[in-house]
């Protein structure tokens, strides 16, 4: 199936004084430019459209907050340009992606993301010159026909794992590899270097047999995704606002006797109602289940005086992840001195580490100069001090000194990177723990905290 290639409109950005480039409001699209009415993000205002997206409720809430949605046409073009830049920089003929989040980044095409994560049936091929071929799940080509940057949509053929291919895995993989070989010859000439993010074993063997040099596609895609353009930042602000609205409704529902899972379900419901997509984890715990961390929400009834800690891990509107953590005190009483002490240490840890962020600082320097955890909390430290964020948790991972891997992340902060700064404070054998996390943007001169959700006033006092 062939599709024509559209030419996205490039809107000029005016940079006002004393504002970060990433805080710029998008110029609005002239409604007279097309005969069809448009939504605030530039998509067609069609009640029966195939394309997913935010609801009217979300657009209204964002308008009240003074937020500007992304221009999706421009955001898609910017993302494709970044992939092309990475391909040329590495001298690869193209990149082949099976990871649904990389497919989303390259095309903005969405189809059963969570199911596809463990049933790899979709793929996208992008050349260094920006020719895009999408293999969708069988009989699903209609889901992406509105996307002008996709040049071809091929119906099926990218699924060669056992559930769909059975004992014919190798034959189906060989057919798919033949298609890739033809595309490489057509667009890459003598360049046989192909980046792949992840692939089933039969597919890898079939490509090897054709003499295709398989390179690290996950590294390429993570580095492409690391720098966010103005539209991605606007999309992230909108997703965070939706998450904060949902969290506020969780707070309203928090009362003694409510089950952890019942409270956690509020985040899901409010996210989906606004056009959000899914929750990556289910980490909300209370009382003694806050220590050690990483326990999942269960049927426990929350009691008066309990701490309630959670990590949103919310993939909201536009597929952008809103990832922050809070710990609340349940009830009308006064938190104990120990609860407030733990919270104060977690808060200091996050704020001190966040203050180090600015362009040019190396990831190694962040590890070496970070706020030092008191000895009693080292054994149960969180997995990372900071991590990149975009469509999900992304490159880089900034590790604690105890977990540092020399040479693993030998890079520096750049403007446009978005990070989450984290802390878990809970002693080994202690009754409770505190989880805090902020989502931030590295600007030209420092850092902007994108998270507006308040901390618990009782624990902060």
TORKOL-4160 file (C-alpha; in steps of 0.2 Angstrom, whole numbers, padded with zeros to 4 digits, m for minus):
461
<pt num="1" X="0000" Y="0000" Z="0000"/>
<pt num="2" X="0008" Y="0017" Z="m0005"/>
<pt num="3" X="0004" Y="0033" Z="0003"/>
<pt num="4" X="0009" Y="0050" Z="m0002"/>
<pt num="5" X="0021" Y="0060" Z="0008"/>
<pt num="6" X="0015" Y="0076" Z="0016"/>
<pt num="7" X="0025" Y="0091" Z="0019"/>
<pt num="8" X="0022" Y="0097" Z="0037"/>
<pt num="9" X="0020" Y="0115" Z="0040"/>
<pt num="10" X="0035" Y="0123" Z="0049"/>
<pt num="11" X="0029" Y="0137" Z="0061"/>
<pt num="12" X="0041" Y="0150" Z="0066"/>
<pt num="13" X="0046" Y="0151" Z="0084"/>
<pt num="14" X="0047" Y="0169" Z="0092"/>
<pt num="15" X="0059" Y="0168" Z="0107"/>
<pt num="16" X="0053" Y="0180" Z="0120"/>
<pt num="17" X="0065" Y="0187" Z="0133"/>
<pt num="18" X="0068" Y="0178" Z="0150"/>
<pt num="19" X="0060" Y="0163" Z="0144"/>
<pt num="20" X="0067" Y="0146" Z="0140"/>
<pt num="21" X="0065" Y="0140" Z="0122"/>
<pt num="22" X="0056" Y="0125" Z="0129"/>
<pt num="23" X="0043" Y="0137" Z="0137"/>
<pt num="24" X="0038" Y="0145" Z="0120"/>
<pt num="25" X="0019" Y="0145" Z="0116"/>
<pt num="26" X="0015" Y="0137" Z="0099"/>
<pt num="27" X="0009" Y="0149" Z="0086"/>
<pt num="28" X="m0009" Y="0144" Z="0083"/>
<pt num="29" X="m0014" Y="0137" Z="0066"/>
<pt num="30" X="m0025" Y="0148" Z="0056"/>
<pt num="31" X="m0042" Y="0140" Z="0055"/>
<pt num="32" X="m0045" Y="0146" Z="0038"/>
<pt num="33" X="m0030" Y="0137" Z="0031"/>
<pt num="34" X="m0040" Y="0121" Z="0028"/>
<pt num="35" X="m0058" Y="0118" Z="0025"/>
<pt num="36" X="m0059" Y="0105" Z="0039"/>
<pt num="37" X="m0060" Y="0111" Z="0057"/>
<pt num="38" X="m0045" Y="0107" Z="0068"/>
<pt num="39" X="m0042" Y="0103" Z="0086"/>
<pt num="40" X="m0029" Y="0113" Z="0097"/>
<pt num="41" X="m0015" Y="0101" Z="0092"/>
<pt num="42" X="m0018" Y="0103" Z="0074"/>
<pt num="43" X="m0027" Y="0086" Z="0071"/>
<pt num="44" X="m0044" Y="0085" Z="0061"/>
<pt num="45" X="m0059" Y="0088" Z="0072"/>
<pt num="46" X="m0069" Y="0073" Z="0067"/>
<pt num="47" X="m0079" Y="0064" Z="0079"/>
<pt num="48" X="m0077" Y="0048" Z="0069"/>
<pt num="49" X="m0058" Y="0049" Z="0066"/>
<pt num="50" X="m0047" Y="0033" Z="0068"/>
<pt num="51" X="m0033" Y="0043" Z="0076"/>
<pt num="52" X="m0033" Y="0042" Z="0095"/>
<pt num="53" X="m0029" Y="0057" Z="0106"/>
<pt num="54" X="m0035" Y="0069" Z="0120"/>
<pt num="55" X="m0053" Y="0071" Z="0124"/>
<pt num="56" X="m0062" Y="0088" Z="0125"/>
<pt num="57" X="m0061" Y="0087" Z="0144"/>
<pt num="58" X="m0042" Y="0087" Z="0143"/>
<pt num="59" X="m0041" Y="0101" Z="0130"/>
<pt num="60" X="m0053" Y="0112" Z="0141"/>
<pt num="61" X="m0042" Y="0108" Z="0157"/>
<pt num="62" X="m0026" Y="0112" Z="0148"/>
<pt num="63" X="m0033" Y="0129" Z="0141"/>
<pt num="64" X="m0038" Y="0133" Z="0159"/>
<pt num="65" X="m0021" Y="0130" Z="0165"/>
<pt num="66" X="m0013" Y="0141" Z="0151"/>
<pt num="67" X="m0005" Y="0126" Z="0142"/>
<pt num="68" X="m0003" Y="0124" Z="0123"/>
<pt num="69" X="m0004" Y="0107" Z="0116"/>
<pt num="70" X="0009" Y="0101" Z="0104"/>
<pt num="71" X="0007" Y="0104" Z="0085"/>
<pt num="72" X="0007" Y="0085" Z="0080"/>
<pt num="73" X="0011" Y="0088" Z="0062"/>
<pt num="74" X="0027" Y="0097" Z="0067"/>
<pt num="75" X="0032" Y="0085" Z="0081"/>
<pt num="76" X="0031" Y="0070" Z="0070"/>
<pt num="77" X="0043" Y="0078" Z="0057"/>
<pt num="78" X="0055" Y="0083" Z="0071"/>
<pt num="79" X="0056" Y="0066" Z="0077"/>
<pt num="80" X="0059" Y="0058" Z="0060"/>
<pt num="81" X="0072" Y="0071" Z="0057"/>
<pt num="82" X="0081" Y="0066" Z="0073"/>
<pt num="83" X="0081" Y="0048" Z="0068"/>
<pt num="84" X="0088" Y="0052" Z="0051"/>
<pt num="85" X="0102" Y="0063" Z="0060"/>
<pt num="86" X="0107" Y="0048" Z="0070"/>
<pt num="87" X="0107" Y="0036" Z="0055"/>
<pt num="88" X="0119" Y="0048" Z="0046"/>
<pt num="89" X="0130" Y="0051" Z="0060"/>
<pt num="90" X="0133" Y="0032" Z="0062"/>
<pt num="91" X="0133" Y="0029" Z="0043"/>
<pt num="92" X="0119" Y="0016" Z="0044"/>
<pt num="93" X="0108" Y="0013" Z="0029"/>
<pt num="94" X="0092" Y="0012" Z="0040"/>
<pt num="95" X="0085" Y="0007" Z="0057"/>
<pt num="96" X="0072" Y="m0007" Z="0059"/>
<pt num="97" X="0061" Y="m0006" Z="0075"/>
<pt num="98" X="0050" Y="m0019" Z="0083"/>
<pt num="99" X="0049" Y="m0010" Z="0100"/>
<pt num="100" X="0031" Y="m0002" Z="0100"/>
<pt num="101" X="0038" Y="0014" Z="0108"/>
<pt num="102" X="0051" Y="0016" Z="0095"/>
<pt num="103" X="0038" Y="0013" Z="0082"/>
<pt num="104" X="0027" Y="0026" Z="0090"/>
<pt num="105" X="0042" Y="0038" Z="0090"/>
<pt num="106" X="0046" Y="0036" Z="0072"/>
<pt num="107" X="0028" Y="0036" Z="0065"/>
<pt num="108" X="0016" Y="0041" Z="0079"/>
<pt num="109" X="0007" Y="0026" Z="0074"/>
<pt num="110" X="m0002" Y="0017" Z="0088"/>
<pt num="111" X="m0009" Y="m0001" Z="0089"/>
<pt num="112" X="m0011" Y="m0012" Z="0104"/>
<pt num="113" X="0005" Y="m0006" Z="0112"/>
<pt num="114" X="0005" Y="m0016" Z="0128"/>
<pt num="115" X="0000" Y="m0032" Z="0118"/>
<pt num="116" X="0013" Y="m0029" Z="0105"/>
<pt num="117" X="0026" Y="m0027" Z="0119"/>
<pt num="118" X="0025" Y="m0046" Z="0121"/>
<pt num="119" X="0018" Y="m0051" Z="0104"/>
<pt num="120" X="0030" Y="m0042" Z="0092"/>
<pt num="121" X="0019" Y="m0041" Z="0076"/>
<pt num="122" X="0023" Y="m0024" Z="0070"/>
<pt num="123" X="0039" Y="m0016" Z="0063"/>
<pt num="124" X="0045" Y="0000" Z="0055"/>
<pt num="125" X="0060" Y="0003" Z="0043"/>
<pt num="126" X="0067" Y="0021" Z="0042"/>
<pt num="127" X="0081" Y="0025" Z="0029"/>
<pt num="128" X="0094" Y="0038" Z="0032"/>
<pt num="129" X="0084" Y="0049" Z="0019"/>
<pt num="130" X="0068" Y="0047" Z="0029"/>
<pt num="131" X="0058" Y="0034" Z="0018"/>
<pt num="132" X="0047" Y="0025" Z="0031"/>
<pt num="133" X="0039" Y="0008" Z="0029"/>
<pt num="134" X="0027" Y="0001" Z="0042"/>
<pt num="135" X="0022" Y="m0017" Z="0044"/>
<pt num="136" X="0006" Y="m0017" Z="0054"/>
<pt num="137" X="m0003" Y="m0031" Z="0063"/>
<pt num="138" X="m0014" Y="m0041" Z="0050"/>
<pt num="139" X="m0028" Y="m0031" Z="0043"/>
<pt num="140" X="m0024" Y="m0016" Z="0053"/>
<pt num="141" X="m0017" Y="m0005" Z="0039"/>
<pt num="142" X="m0032" Y="0007" Z="0040"/>
<pt num="143" X="m0026" Y="0013" Z="0058"/>
<pt num="144" X="m0011" Y="0023" Z="0051"/>
<pt num="145" X="m0017" Y="0030" Z="0034"/>
<pt num="146" X="m0019" Y="0047" Z="0041"/>
<pt num="147" X="0000" Y="0049" Z="0044"/>
<pt num="148" X="0008" Y="0057" Z="0029"/>
<pt num="149" X="0026" Y="0053" Z="0034"/>
<pt num="150" X="0023" Y="0034" Z="0032"/>
<pt num="151" X="0027" Y="0030" Z="0014"/>
<pt num="152" X="0022" Y="0012" Z="0013"/>
<pt num="153" X="0011" Y="0001" Z="0025"/>
<pt num="154" X="0013" Y="m0017" Z="0023"/>
<pt num="155" X="m0001" Y="m0029" Z="0030"/>
<pt num="156" X="0007" Y="m0041" Z="0042"/>
<pt num="157" X="0023" Y="m0051" Z="0039"/>
<pt num="158" X="0033" Y="m0044" Z="0054"/>
<pt num="159" X="0027" Y="m0057" Z="0066"/>
<pt num="160" X="0038" Y="m0073" Z="0067"/>
<pt num="161" X="0037" Y="m0077" Z="0085"/>
<pt num="162" X="0029" Y="m0094" Z="0090"/>
<pt num="163" X="0011" Y="m0089" Z="0094"/>
<pt num="164" X="0008" Y="m0082" Z="0077"/>
<pt num="165" X="0020" Y="m0092" Z="0067"/>
<pt num="166" X="0021" Y="m0109" Z="0075"/>
<pt num="167" X="0034" Y="m0121" Z="0067"/>
<pt num="168" X="0035" Y="m0110" Z="0052"/>
<pt num="169" X="0045" Y="m0096" Z="0061"/>
<pt num="170" X="0060" Y="m0098" Z="0050"/>
<pt num="171" X="0051" Y="m0097" Z="0034"/>
<pt num="172" X="0041" Y="m0082" Z="0039"/>
<pt num="173" X="0057" Y="m0073" Z="0045"/>
<pt num="174" X="0066" Y="m0077" Z="0029"/>
<pt num="175" X="0052" Y="m0069" Z="0019"/>
<pt num="176" X="0053" Y="m0054" Z="0030"/>
<pt num="177" X="0072" Y="m0053" Z="0029"/>
<pt num="178" X="0070" Y="m0053" Z="0010"/>
<pt num="179" X="0059" Y="m0038" Z="0011"/>
<pt num="180" X="0072" Y="m0029" Z="0022"/>
<pt num="181" X="0086" Y="m0034" Z="0010"/>
<pt num="182" X="0076" Y="m0027" Z="m0005"/>
<pt num="183" X="0074" Y="m0010" Z="0004"/>
<pt num="184" X="0092" Y="m0009" Z="0009"/>
<pt num="185" X="0098" Y="m0012" Z="m0009"/>
<pt num="186" X="0085" Y="0001" Z="m0015"/>
<pt num="187" X="0089" Y="0014" Z="m0002"/>
<pt num="188" X="0106" Y="0010" Z="0005"/>
<pt num="189" X="0116" Y="0005" Z="m0011"/>
<pt num="190" X="0132" Y="m0004" Z="m0005"/>
<pt num="191" X="0129" Y="0001" Z="0013"/>
<pt num="192" X="0123" Y="m0015" Z="0022"/>
<pt num="193" X="0123" Y="m0008" Z="0040"/>
<pt num="194" X="0106" Y="m0010" Z="0048"/>
<pt num="195" X="0102" Y="m0004" Z="0065"/>
<pt num="196" X="0089" Y="m0015" Z="0074"/>
<pt num="197" X="0082" Y="m0012" Z="0092"/>
<pt num="198" X="0076" Y="m0030" Z="0096"/>
<pt num="199" X="0071" Y="m0045" Z="0085"/>
<pt num="200" X="0066" Y="m0063" Z="0087"/>
<pt num="201" X="0080" Y="m0076" Z="0085"/>
<pt num="202" X="0074" Y="m0082" Z="0068"/>
<pt num="203" X="0073" Y="m0065" Z="0061"/>
<pt num="204" X="0091" Y="m0061" Z="0066"/>
<pt num="205" X="0098" Y="m0077" Z="0059"/>
<pt num="206" X="0088" Y="m0074" Z="0042"/>
<pt num="207" X="0096" Y="m0056" Z="0041"/>
<pt num="208" X="0114" Y="m0063" Z="0045"/>
<pt num="209" X="0111" Y="m0076" Z="0031"/>
<pt num="210" X="0109" Y="m0062" Z="0019"/>
<pt num="211" X="0125" Y="m0053" Z="0024"/>
<pt num="212" X="0117" Y="m0039" Z="0032"/>
<pt num="213" X="0127" Y="m0031" Z="0046"/>
<pt num="214" X="0116" Y="m0029" Z="0061"/>
<pt num="215" X="0120" Y="m0014" Z="0072"/>
<pt num="216" X="0114" Y="m0007" Z="0089"/>
<pt num="217" X="0097" Y="0001" Z="0085"/>
<pt num="218" X="0092" Y="0003" Z="0103"/>
<pt num="219" X="0106" Y="0014" Z="0106"/>
<pt num="220" X="0102" Y="0024" Z="0091"/>
<pt num="221" X="0084" Y="0026" Z="0095"/>
<pt num="222" X="0087" Y="0031" Z="0113"/>
<pt num="223" X="0099" Y="0044" Z="0108"/>
<pt num="224" X="0087" Y="0051" Z="0095"/>
<pt num="225" X="0073" Y="0051" Z="0108"/>
<pt num="226" X="0084" Y="0060" Z="0122"/>
<pt num="227" X="0082" Y="0078" Z="0115"/>
<pt num="228" X="0065" Y="0084" Z="0115"/>
<pt num="229" X="0058" Y="0098" Z="0104"/>
<pt num="230" X="0046" Y="0111" Z="0109"/>
<pt num="231" X="0031" Y="0101" Z="0104"/>
<pt num="232" X="0037" Y="0086" Z="0114"/>
<pt num="233" X="0039" Y="0097" Z="0129"/>
<pt num="234" X="0022" Y="0104" Z="0126"/>
<pt num="235" X="0015" Y="0086" Z="0125"/>
<pt num="236" X="0024" Y="0082" Z="0141"/>
<pt num="237" X="0017" Y="0097" Z="0150"/>
<pt num="238" X="0000" Y="0092" Z="0145"/>
<pt num="239" X="0002" Y="0074" Z="0150"/>
<pt num="240" X="0009" Y="0080" Z="0167"/>
<pt num="241" X="m0006" Y="0091" Z="0170"/>
<pt num="242" X="m0018" Y="0077" Z="0166"/>
<pt num="243" X="m0008" Y="0066" Z="0179"/>
<pt num="244" X="m0008" Y="0079" Z="0192"/>
<pt num="245" X="m0027" Y="0081" Z="0190"/>
<pt num="246" X="m0029" Y="0062" Z="0192"/>
<pt num="247" X="m0017" Y="0062" Z="0207"/>
<pt num="248" X="m0027" Y="0076" Z="0215"/>
<pt num="249" X="m0043" Y="0066" Z="0213"/>
<pt num="250" X="m0033" Y="0051" Z="0222"/>
<pt num="251" X="m0029" Y="0063" Z="0236"/>
<pt num="252" X="m0048" Y="0067" Z="0238"/>
<pt num="253" X="m0052" Y="0048" Z="0239"/>
<pt num="254" X="m0038" Y="0045" Z="0252"/>
<pt num="255" X="m0047" Y="0040" Z="0268"/>
<pt num="256" X="m0044" Y="0027" Z="0281"/>
<pt num="257" X="m0052" Y="0010" Z="0276"/>
<pt num="258" X="m0049" Y="0012" Z="0257"/>
<pt num="259" X="m0040" Y="m0002" Z="0249"/>
<pt num="260" X="m0023" Y="0002" Z="0240"/>
<pt num="261" X="m0030" Y="m0005" Z="0223"/>
<pt num="262" X="m0046" Y="0005" Z="0225"/>
<pt num="263" X="m0036" Y="0021" Z="0227"/>
<pt num="264" X="m0024" Y="0016" Z="0213"/>
<pt num="265" X="m0038" Y="0013" Z="0201"/>
<pt num="266" X="m0042" Y="0032" Z="0202"/>
<pt num="267" X="m0026" Y="0036" Z="0192"/>
<pt num="268" X="m0031" Y="0024" Z="0178"/>
<pt num="269" X="m0048" Y="0030" Z="0177"/>
<pt num="270" X="m0044" Y="0048" Z="0176"/>
<pt num="271" X="m0030" Y="0046" Z="0164"/>
<pt num="272" X="m0041" Y="0036" Z="0152"/>
<pt num="273" X="m0055" Y="0048" Z="0153"/>
<pt num="274" X="m0044" Y="0062" Z="0146"/>
<pt num="275" X="m0036" Y="0052" Z="0132"/>
<pt num="276" X="m0021" Y="0044" Z="0141"/>
<pt num="277" X="m0015" Y="0027" Z="0137"/>
<pt num="278" X="m0009" Y="0016" Z="0151"/>
<pt num="279" X="0000" Y="0014" Z="0167"/>
<pt num="280" X="0018" Y="0006" Z="0167"/>
<pt num="281" X="0018" Y="m0001" Z="0184"/>
<pt num="282" X="0006" Y="m0003" Z="0199"/>
<pt num="283" X="0017" Y="0004" Z="0213"/>
<pt num="284" X="0006" Y="0011" Z="0227"/>
<pt num="285" X="0008" Y="0005" Z="0245"/>
<pt num="286" X="0004" Y="0009" Z="0262"/>
<pt num="287" X="0010" Y="0007" Z="0280"/>
<pt num="288" X="0022" Y="m0007" Z="0282"/>
<pt num="289" X="0021" Y="m0011" Z="0264"/>
<pt num="290" X="0031" Y="0005" Z="0260"/>
<pt num="291" X="0047" Y="m0003" Z="0266"/>
<pt num="292" X="0055" Y="m0011" Z="0256"/>
<pt num="293" X="0050" Y="m0002" Z="0240"/>
<pt num="294" X="0044" Y="m0009" Z="0224"/>
<pt num="295" X="0029" Y="m0018" Z="0231"/>
<pt num="296" X="0013" Y="m0017" Z="0221"/>
<pt num="297" X="m0004" Y="m0011" Z="0225"/>
<pt num="298" X="m0014" Y="m0024" Z="0234"/>
<pt num="299" X="m0030" Y="m0027" Z="0244"/>
<pt num="300" X="m0023" Y="m0019" Z="0260"/>
<pt num="301" X="m0034" Y="m0007" Z="0269"/>
<pt num="302" X="m0026" Y="0010" Z="0273"/>
<pt num="303" X="m0026" Y="0014" Z="0291"/>
<pt num="304" X="m0026" Y="0031" Z="0300"/>
<pt num="305" X="m0008" Y="0037" Z="0303"/>
<pt num="306" X="m0001" Y="0026" Z="0288"/>
<pt num="307" X="0011" Y="0033" Z="0275"/>
<pt num="308" X="0004" Y="0030" Z="0257"/>
<pt num="309" X="0018" Y="0031" Z="0244"/>
<pt num="310" X="0016" Y="0029" Z="0225"/>
<pt num="311" X="0025" Y="0031" Z="0208"/>
<pt num="312" X="0013" Y="0037" Z="0194"/>
<pt num="313" X="0023" Y="0029" Z="0179"/>
<pt num="314" X="0008" Y="0036" Z="0169"/>
<pt num="315" X="0008" Y="0035" Z="0150"/>
<pt num="316" X="m0004" Y="0049" Z="0147"/>
<pt num="317" X="m0011" Y="0059" Z="0132"/>
<pt num="318" X="0001" Y="0058" Z="0116"/>
<pt num="319" X="0009" Y="0043" Z="0124"/>
<pt num="320" X="0020" Y="0055" Z="0135"/>
<pt num="321" X="0025" Y="0048" Z="0151"/>
<pt num="322" X="0021" Y="0058" Z="0167"/>
<pt num="323" X="0032" Y="0050" Z="0181"/>
<pt num="324" X="0033" Y="0058" Z="0198"/>
<pt num="325" X="0031" Y="0051" Z="0216"/>
<pt num="326" X="0023" Y="0057" Z="0231"/>
<pt num="327" X="0021" Y="0050" Z="0249"/>
<pt num="328" X="0006" Y="0056" Z="0259"/>
<pt num="329" X="0000" Y="0054" Z="0277"/>
<pt num="330" X="m0017" Y="0047" Z="0279"/>
<pt num="331" X="m0029" Y="0054" Z="0292"/>
<pt num="332" X="m0031" Y="0070" Z="0302"/>
<pt num="333" X="m0018" Y="0066" Z="0315"/>
<pt num="334" X="0000" Y="0073" Z="0315"/>
<pt num="335" X="0014" Y="0063" Z="0307"/>
<pt num="336" X="0027" Y="0055" Z="0319"/>
<pt num="337" X="0044" Y="0063" Z="0320"/>
<pt num="338" X="0051" Y="0048" Z="0311"/>
<pt num="339" X="0039" Y="0050" Z="0296"/>
<pt num="340" X="0044" Y="0068" Z="0295"/>
<pt num="341" X="0062" Y="0065" Z="0296"/>
<pt num="342" X="0062" Y="0052" Z="0282"/>
<pt num="343" X="0052" Y="0064" Z="0271"/>
<pt num="344" X="0064" Y="0078" Z="0275"/>
<pt num="345" X="0079" Y="0067" Z="0269"/>
<pt num="346" X="0070" Y="0062" Z="0253"/>
<pt num="347" X="0066" Y="0079" Z="0249"/>
<pt num="348" X="0084" Y="0086" Z="0252"/>
<pt num="349" X="0091" Y="0072" Z="0241"/>
<pt num="350" X="0079" Y="0076" Z="0227"/>
<pt num="351" X="0081" Y="0095" Z="0227"/>
<pt num="352" X="0100" Y="0094" Z="0230"/>
<pt num="353" X="0103" Y="0082" Z="0215"/>
<pt num="354" X="0091" Y="0092" Z="0204"/>
<pt num="355" X="0101" Y="0108" Z="0207"/>
<pt num="356" X="0116" Y="0100" Z="0199"/>
<pt num="357" X="0107" Y="0099" Z="0182"/>
<pt num="358" X="0113" Y="0110" Z="0168"/>
<pt num="359" X="0120" Y="0108" Z="0151"/>
<pt num="360" X="0138" Y="0102" Z="0150"/>
<pt num="361" X="0138" Y="0092" Z="0166"/>
<pt num="362" X="0143" Y="0074" Z="0163"/>
<pt num="363" X="0133" Y="0059" Z="0169"/>
<pt num="364" X="0148" Y="0053" Z="0178"/>
<pt num="365" X="0150" Y="0070" Z="0187"/>
<pt num="366" X="0131" Y="0069" Z="0193"/>
<pt num="367" X="0135" Y="0052" Z="0201"/>
<pt num="368" X="0151" Y="0058" Z="0209"/>
<pt num="369" X="0144" Y="0075" Z="0216"/>
<pt num="370" X="0127" Y="0069" Z="0221"/>
<pt num="371" X="0119" Y="0071" Z="0238"/>
<pt num="372" X="0126" Y="0057" Z="0249"/>
<pt num="373" X="0113" Y="0046" Z="0256"/>
<pt num="374" X="0114" Y="0043" Z="0275"/>
<pt num="375" X="0122" Y="0026" Z="0278"/>
<pt num="376" X="0106" Y="0018" Z="0285"/>
<pt num="377" X="0097" Y="0020" Z="0268"/>
<pt num="378" X="0111" Y="0014" Z="0256"/>
<pt num="379" X="0106" Y="m0004" Z="0256"/>
<pt num="380" X="0088" Y="0000" Z="0251"/>
<pt num="381" X="0093" Y="0014" Z="0239"/>
<pt num="382" X="0082" Y="0016" Z="0223"/>
<pt num="383" X="0088" Y="0009" Z="0207"/>
<pt num="384" X="0094" Y="0025" Z="0199"/>
<pt num="385" X="0096" Y="0043" Z="0205"/>
<pt num="386" X="0089" Y="0050" Z="0189"/>
<pt num="387" X="0083" Y="0043" Z="0172"/>
<pt num="388" X="0078" Y="0050" Z="0156"/>
<pt num="389" X="0059" Y="0052" Z="0152"/>
<pt num="390" X="0049" Y="0053" Z="0136"/>
<pt num="391" X="0037" Y="0040" Z="0129"/>
<pt num="392" X="0043" Y="0030" Z="0144"/>
<pt num="393" X="0058" Y="0028" Z="0155"/>
<pt num="394" X="0073" Y="0032" Z="0143"/>
<pt num="395" X="0091" Y="0035" Z="0142"/>
<pt num="396" X="0101" Y="0040" Z="0152"/>
<pt num="397" X="0102" Y="0031" Z="0168"/>
<pt num="398" X="0111" Y="0041" Z="0182"/>
<pt num="399" X="0117" Y="0028" Z="0194"/>
<pt num="400" X="0122" Y="0029" Z="0213"/>
<pt num="401" X="0141" Y="0027" Z="0216"/>
<pt num="402" X="0138" Y="0010" Z="0222"/>
<pt num="403" X="0130" Y="0005" Z="0206"/>
<pt num="404" X="0141" Y="0015" Z="0194"/>
<pt num="405" X="0147" Y="0006" Z="0178"/>
<pt num="406" X="0162" Y="0014" Z="0171"/>
<pt num="407" X="0160" Y="0019" Z="0152"/>
<pt num="408" X="0141" Y="0014" Z="0152"/>
<pt num="409" X="0135" Y="0032" Z="0150"/>
<pt num="410" X="0150" Y="0043" Z="0145"/>
<pt num="411" X="0139" Y="0058" Z="0140"/>
<pt num="412" X="0134" Y="0075" Z="0145"/>
<pt num="413" X="0118" Y="0084" Z="0149"/>
<pt num="414" X="0111" Y="0094" Z="0134"/>
<pt num="415" X="0097" Y="0107" Z="0133"/>
<pt num="416" X="0080" Y="0098" Z="0129"/>
<pt num="417" X="0084" Y="0083" Z="0139"/>
<pt num="418" X="0070" Y="0078" Z="0151"/>
<pt num="419" X="0074" Y="0068" Z="0167"/>
<pt num="420" X="0066" Y="0061" Z="0183"/>
<pt num="421" X="0075" Y="0064" Z="0199"/>
<pt num="422" X="0071" Y="0051" Z="0212"/>
<pt num="423" X="0074" Y="0046" Z="0230"/>
<pt num="424" X="0068" Y="0031" Z="0241"/>
<pt num="425" X="0072" Y="0033" Z="0259"/>
<pt num="426" X="0068" Y="0018" Z="0270"/>
<pt num="427" X="0080" Y="0009" Z="0282"/>
<pt num="428" X="0083" Y="m0010" Z="0281"/>
<pt num="429" X="0071" Y="m0017" Z="0294"/>
<pt num="430" X="0062" Y="m0001" Z="0296"/>
<pt num="431" X="0043" Y="0000" Z="0297"/>
<pt num="432" X="0040" Y="0013" Z="0283"/>
<pt num="433" X="0048" Y="0022" Z="0268"/>
<pt num="434" X="0047" Y="0038" Z="0258"/>
<pt num="435" X="0047" Y="0039" Z="0239"/>
<pt num="436" X="0048" Y="0056" Z="0230"/>
<pt num="437" X="0052" Y="0060" Z="0212"/>
<pt num="438" X="0051" Y="0075" Z="0201"/>
<pt num="439" X="0051" Y="0077" Z="0182"/>
<pt num="440" X="0062" Y="0091" Z="0175"/>
<pt num="441" X="0068" Y="0099" Z="0159"/>
<pt num="442" X="0086" Y="0104" Z="0156"/>
<pt num="443" X="0086" Y="0121" Z="0149"/>
<pt num="444" X="0099" Y="0132" Z="0141"/>
<pt num="445" X="0105" Y="0138" Z="0158"/>
<pt num="446" X="0099" Y="0126" Z="0171"/>
<pt num="447" X="0084" Y="0116" Z="0175"/>
<pt num="448" X="0065" Y="0118" Z="0175"/>
<pt num="449" X="0054" Y="0108" Z="0187"/>
<pt num="450" X="0040" Y="0102" Z="0176"/>
<pt num="451" X="0031" Y="0094" Z="0191"/>
<pt num="452" X="0017" Y="0105" Z="0199"/>
<pt num="453" X="0010" Y="0092" Z="0211"/>
<pt num="454" X="0012" Y="0098" Z="0229"/>
<pt num="455" X="0021" Y="0088" Z="0243"/>
<pt num="456" X="0011" Y="0083" Z="0258"/>
<pt num="457" X="0010" Y="0098" Z="0269"/>
<pt num="458" X="0009" Y="0088" Z="0285"/>
<pt num="459" X="0025" Y="0079" Z="0281"/>
<pt num="460" X="0034" Y="0095" Z="0276"/>
<pt num="461" X="0030" Y="0104" Z="0292"/>
